């Protein structure tokens, strides 16, 4: 019996290891408060531009496109909003990113979308459906039904002069989506969503939608542009990228044009922070810049958070979500809510992280998430092994029987 237990224990231990590997989780993260502003406003809310920042995450750029008036704008290096701007005629795009690495270069090649979806957001809630004709999204007392997708949207007039929507071609040059919005007691309304110009369609749809509801047509993973000017925050460089390959790089210099092609250029005009202290300005709210490190994979991301953000910020390829919980009145401590997804995409229960003094130079928290559902099986295997070894020892020490003549 002891021999059987000793032989069986490794097999049970192997099963436990495979089980833990399949549905378990073991993740470690370092969360660092890089900057905390109890009352702050965004850069564009200041009455005048401030002096350049020491560790900036926003840059002001000027696009020279051969027109009498150059185009001015701001680019944000952190997060997934406001980091990119297209040249009006589509001849290139300019970006500001944390760093230009191999993963980003791979993305800067033309490729079709991986998924098409419609996202609805209201307050802290969100809901989504696939962007396919017939799909239905229920929001409160209203129903949104996908009617049609137009890869290259255009509007024509029929014989009676009524607008008729259609597509110039099958190429995704200007993709739009049409939905029908119905609610009890009201006539059906048409809702149009543009994948390329979400701000425009948000403004157009706002008067016809419930207050606070935002609808977006998302084409995840799609890229059509072949030429990019990429500014790197980490090493202060600017590169021309064509079809996923760097063709030219140089150190970023303020007020020095970076030539893209004949008649086309991009000039960095200044580098700033996204948020600035504003204890006396209206609209001030807490702002927090975080550095998040995935210890196991060696990946680092930074993000600005505010208590009013909705939904929570997604980081590290959507692996974790962070939310800045509203601080108590006159309290110095800050709290975050952190959610982690395992390899199966399953959400773990949220964990609250707290800093008593976010302005401290040691404002870093190490978090370790671990789940071992087969731990009991591993302990059973160890018990079987020890029991088997004990049985074998007892058997080996048994006195030998005397032979009878």
N, C-alpha and C positions, 0 to 999 in steps of 0.2 A: 504493500500500500504506500509506504514512504517513497519508494522509487517512482511510483506513478505520480505522486504529488510533486516531487522534484522535477520530473519531466514536463508536467502539465503547467507548472507555474510560469515559465517563460512565454508560453503561448498565450496565457491569460494576460500577462504583462504587455505583450505585443498588441493584443486586441485593445487594451486600455490606452496604449499610446496612439494607435490609429484613431480611436474614438476622440481622444482629446485634440488630436491634430485636425480632425474633420470639423468638429463643432465647438471646439474650445477657443479661447482668446488669451493672448498674452501680449499686451501693448504697453509701451512706456512713452510718456510725453513730458517735455519741459515747457512750461508756460512762463514767460517773462513779461513783466510790465515795462515797456520801454518809455512810455510817456503817459501821464495822467493829468487831465485838465478838468478841474471841478466844474468850470463854466467856460464853454468855448463856442465859437461860431466857425463856420467854414470860411475858407479863403475868400470866396466870392461875396461874402457878406460884410467884409471889412470895408470901411470907407475909402481906404487907399491901400495899394500894394505894400506889404512890409519889406524889410530887407531880406536878402537871401538866407535860407535856413542852413544849419550845419549838417543836418542829416535829413535832407528833403525827400518827400515822396510825391510831390506834385511839380510839374514843370510847365512853363508857359512857352508855347511854340508859335512860330510864324511860318506859314506855308507860302512860298513864292511859286505861283502857278502861271506867270506870264500875264496876269491881270493888273490893271492900274492899282487896285487896292489889295494888298496881301491879306491872307486869312489868319486870324489870331484865335488861339484857344488854349485850354488847359488839359493836360493829360495826367492821370493818376496811376502811379506804379503799383499800388497795393489794391488787392481785390479784383473783382471781375466786372467793374463798371467804370467807364470813363478812361480806360487805358489806351484806347485806339481811336483814330480819326481817319476817315477816308478823304482822299483828294476828290474834289467835286466831280471830276470826269472819270474817276476810277483808275487813274494811271498809277497810283501807289497808295499805300496806307502808312501812317506813322504811328508808332507804339512807344510806350514807356513801361518797361518791365523791370522786375527785381534783378534779373540776370538773363543773358542770352545763352542758353545751354542747348545740349543736343535734343532734349525733349521739345523745347520751344521751336527749334529749327524744323523738326519733323512736322510740327503743326502748320508751319508757314509754307505749305504746299497746297495747290488746289486739290480738294477732295469733297465728295458729296456728304450730306448730313448722315449721321448715324441714326437719329430718331427725329420725328416730327411730332410736336405736341402743342397743346394749348394749356396755358397756365393761368389760373385765376387766383388773385391774392386780395384779401380783405382783412384789415387788422393784423393779427398775428397768425391767421389761418391761411391755408392755401390748398388748392386742389388742382389736379391736372387730368387731361384725357389725351389719347392719341389723336393726331390731326388727320382724321379720316372721315369722309362724308358719312353722315348717319350717327356719328358718335355724339353722345349727349352729356352735358355737364349741368348738374343741378346745384344752383347756388341760392340758398334761401327759398323764397317763393317763386323764383324765376328759373327758366330752363333755357340753356343755350345748346343749339344743335348745329353741328358742322354741316354746311350746305355744299361748299365747293372749295377747291384749292386752285389758285391761278399762279403758275410758275413765272409768267411774265405779264403782270397785270396791266390791263387797259380798260378804259370805259368808252363805249361808242353809243351812238343814238340810233334807235330803231326808226321805222317809217313814221311813227307818231311823235318822234322827238323824245321818247323816254330813254333814260340811261340803261344801257345793257353792259354788264360786266363780262369780260372774257380775257383771253391770254394771247399776246402777239405770237408767242412761240412756246415750245416745250422746254426751252432753256431757262434755268432758274435765275434770270437777270433781275427780276423784281417780284419776288414771291409774296402773294397776299392770300388771305383766307377769309371766306365768307361764312358767317354764322347767323342763325335766326334766333332772336330772343323773344320768348313768350312768357307771359304771366297772366294769371286769371283776371279777367275783366278788362284787359288792355289788348289792343291790336298788336300783332307780331311786328317786331322791328328788326331791321338789318344791321348787323355789326360787322365791320370790316377791320381786319388786322393785318398790318404789314410787318414782315420779318425784318426788313431793312430799316424801317423808320418807325420804331415802336413809340417814340415820343409823340410823333404826329398823330398816330391813330388813337393814342390814349387821350389826347386833347379832343379829337373829333368825337370819340365815343362817350366821354365823360358826362355830357348832358343827358344821355339816354340810359345810363347805367345807375344802379344804386350807389349812393354816396360811399366813397372809399373803395369801391371795387375796381380792380385793374385787371385787364385781360391782355395776354401777350401770345403771339404766335412764335414759337421757338423751333429753330432748326439746328439741333445740337450737333456740334462737330463739323459743321459745313465751312468750307473755305473756297473762295473764288479768286481772291487776289493772288498775283504771282510776284509782286514787288513790294518790299517793305523797307521802311527806315525804322530801325529799332534802337532806342536809347536804353542803355543799361544803367540802373540805379547803383548797382553794387560796385562796378569798376569805372563809372563815369565815362563810358565809351558810346559811340554811335556807329552803327553798321548798316550797310546796304545789303539786304538779303533778297535773292532772286531764286524762285523755285526751290526754296529750302536750303540754299547754299550762300554763305557769306562771300560777297564779291569785293567788298572794301570796308575797312574799319579805320577809325581814328579816335583820338581822345575828344570828348565833348568840350567845347569852348563856347561860352556865352557870347552871343551876338556875332558868331562866325557862321555863315551859311554852309550847310552840308549839301553839296550838289548831288541831285538824284539823276538827272539827265538834262539835256539842253532845255533851258527855260524852266526847270523845276528844281526847287531847293526847299530845305527845312532848316530853320534857325532856332536854336534854344535862346529864349529871351530872359529866362530866370528860373530859379529853383526855390520851392517853398514847401511849407508844411500844409497838410490838408486842413488842420484845425489850429486855431490860435486862441489864447486866453482872452476872454471878453466878459469880465465880471460886471461891467456897466452897460453892455449892449443888450438890446432886447433879443429874445430868442436863444440866449445862451443855455447850454445843456452840457452835462458831463461827456467827455470824449476820452477814449482809451486806445492807445496803440499797443498791440500785443505781438510778441514773437512766439511762434509755436514750433517746436522741434519734435519730429518723429524720431525717437532715439534709435529704434531698430533699423530704420531705412536711411537715416542720415539726412532727411529732408527738412527744410526750414521754410516757413511762410510767415508773413507779417500781415496784419489787418488792423484797421481802425474800427472801433465798436462804439455804439451809443445805445443808451437804454431804449430809445425809440425805434431801433432797427427791427424790421420785420420782413421776411422771416430771418431766422438766425443765420449768421455767416457760415458758409460751407468752406472747409479748408482741406488741404492734403487730399486732393482728388475725391472730395465729398465724403471723406472718411470720418471726419469729425465736424460737429456743428457747435458754434460758440454763441452765447447770448449774454449781453451785459445786463444784469438785473438792476432795476432802479435802486439807487442808493437811498438809505434813510436820510431824513432831513438832518443837516449839520453833521452827518457821520463821515469820518475819514475813511473807513473801511469800504472796500468795493467787493462785489460778488459777481461771479460768472456762473452760467449754467453750461455744462459741457456734455454733449452726447457723442457716443462712439458707435460706429458700425463695425461688425465683425466681417470676416471674409465672405459670409453668405449674404451680406447686406442687411442683416438683422440689427435693429437698434437696441442698444443696451439701455438700462434705466439711466436717467440723467444724474450727473454728479455735480454738486455745487462746490465751487472753488472760491476761497475767500482770502483777501489780502487785508491785514489790519493797517498796514502803512504802505500804500502803493508807490509812494515817492522814495522808498528805501532803495539803496543801491543793491540790496540782495532780494529784490522782489521777484524771485523765481520759485515756482512750485513744481515739484516732480510728482507726476501722477502715474500710477501703475495699475493697469486693468488686467485681471487674470480670472479665467474661468476654466476649471478642469472638471467637466461633468463625469469623467470616468475615474476620478481619484479613488472612489470606494473600491473600484475593480482592481486598481493597482495595489491597494492595501490588501485586498483579498489574495492577490497573487503572492505578495510577500508572506502573508500568513501561511499559505499553502506550502511555499518553499521551506519556511522555517519548520513547519510541522512535519514535512517530509524528511528534512535533514535530521530532525529529532528522532523520527521513527527509525531511520537508517542507523543512527548511532546506537539507539537502544537495542536494535536487532544485532548489531555487530558485537556488543558487549554481553550478549546473552551467553551463559555458560554452555559449553558443548555437552551434549548428551553422551553418556557412557554406553558403549556397545555391550550387549548381552550375548554371552557365549552359550 
